[in-house]
Amino acid sequence: MDMIGVVYMSRSARPMQPADLDRLLMDARTHNAEKDVTGVLLYGDSQFFQYFEGHPADVEDVYERIRRSTLHHELVELERRRVPQRFFRKWFMGFRDAPASVIQKLSQEQWKREMPWAQDHSAASPGMQQLMAFLDSASTDEA
């Protein structure tokens, strides 16, 4: 069955304290688990960066909640495309603190495939490759 992935960034309406982020993540993880939507959220310097994936109707439901949220504004969609498989199979909403420089770099990365007309959708976009590299390095730093 087809799945889609969405990438966006936005600005927080106010600086988020750890307790605010905990509440946000608990709510998102509960809702995303019900919808079988997985992904990751980065936050740093009052900016959100998020990738999430799942079946189209479920992703749209989650995305509508995100768009209605008063916790952020200036939402900019960077990518929406079919994905051949999940990148985050077990993360209903993974989370990492991210320096502003990482969010800036990810927001400026090319998220669309260079040849969107190509039939092979298995290769990750340059933006996804950059996101995965950051998450790998963050995991190594935590070890």
Secondary structure, 3 states (H helix, E strand, C coil): CCEEEEEEEEEECCCCCHHHHHHHHHHHHHHHHHHCCEEEEEEECCEEEEEEEECHHHHHHHHHHHHHCCCEEEEEEEEEEEECCCCCCCCCCEEEECCHHHHHHHHHCCCCCCCCCCCCCCCCCHHHHHHHHHHHHHHHHHC
